[in-house]
Amino acid sequence: MRTAEITLDSVRPLMPTRPAEGHKGTFGHVFVVAGSRGFTGAPKLCALGAARSGAGLVTVGVPSNVMDCVSAGLLEAMSLALPCTEAGTLSPEAVSPATAFATDRKAVVLGPGLSQHPETQEFARKFASVLRSLNIPLVLDADGLNNVAGPKLRTALGALPGDSAPLILTPHPGEMARLLNCTVTQVQSNRVKSTRKLAGTLQCVVALKGKGTVVAGPDGQTAINTTGNSGMGTGGSGDVLAGLLGGLLAQGMAAYPAALLGVYLHGLAGDWAAREKTERGMIAGDIAEAIPAAWRVLEGTT
């Protein structure tokens, strides 16, 4: 099957509609479940990416004992304190309140800064399984992947039964290697093949991050991104992408086009940020701040 390129012309038609009479309820509510002690920046960056996507509302669910630290950095997003462990991570008791809140939201992002604490692993597996049974669109990123999918595909298949709700996985090469039970070298030597394999096995959309991010769908469709630069190799860049993808899902997009649009927009924002900050000097927050400029390009207003 041919591998396409993700270009400006290919993603422009994918942009979600933006009715003039729309309000914050029109454009979807994203629930970001993320963060732990020592990783309180991840939920903030993820929430910022979701807000910059055009989503109407964003709520961040974090361990209650780090709530003050996280919520202090949230201006546009709301926060929800969830049951936690003494280590400052989400506990299995968080499944019930997190599920109750997620039920009426349009999309969930699970994983940034979550940690791999044993009790948090249990929370993540149970919560993801419930979300899939409820057909709630889901983005699995970072420790969402590590905790839910685990080191072997059969673990992932058990936790993520196939259904109709959009599901996007966003592994970096190391996470992809764990998911496929192979080496990073093997993943990087054939990024397209690796991404297609995981997408086909799990019947979901996979975005393998890195230079030339590869997006594959469950039917074998595959495309390589043409935006982005080395400055995006910085902590928190993936958190912004995860939020951006969750925001696009919340606006009603299907998983594959949302991934195409999201990775292109994210990379384009990175290119804009590099113009001002340089590739050496830019940080993840610069990418989030440059998303509006990237939207202008897609909208043809710059």
Secondary structure, 3 states (H helix, E strand, C coil): CCEEEECHHHHHHHCCCCCCCCCCCCCCEEEEECCCCCCCHHHHHHHHHHHHCCCCEEEEEEEHHHHHHHHCCCCCCEEEEECECCCCCECHHHHHHHHHHHCCCCEEEECCCCCCCHHHHHHHHHHHHHHHHCCCCEEEECHHHHHHCCCCHHHHHHHCCCCCCCEEEECCHHHHHHHHCCCHHHHHHCHHHHHHHHHHHHCCEEEECCCCCEEECCCCCEEEECCCCHHHCCCCHHHHHHHHHHHHHHCCCCHHHHHHHHHHHHHHHHHHHHHHHCCCCCCHHHHHHHHHHHHHHHHCCC
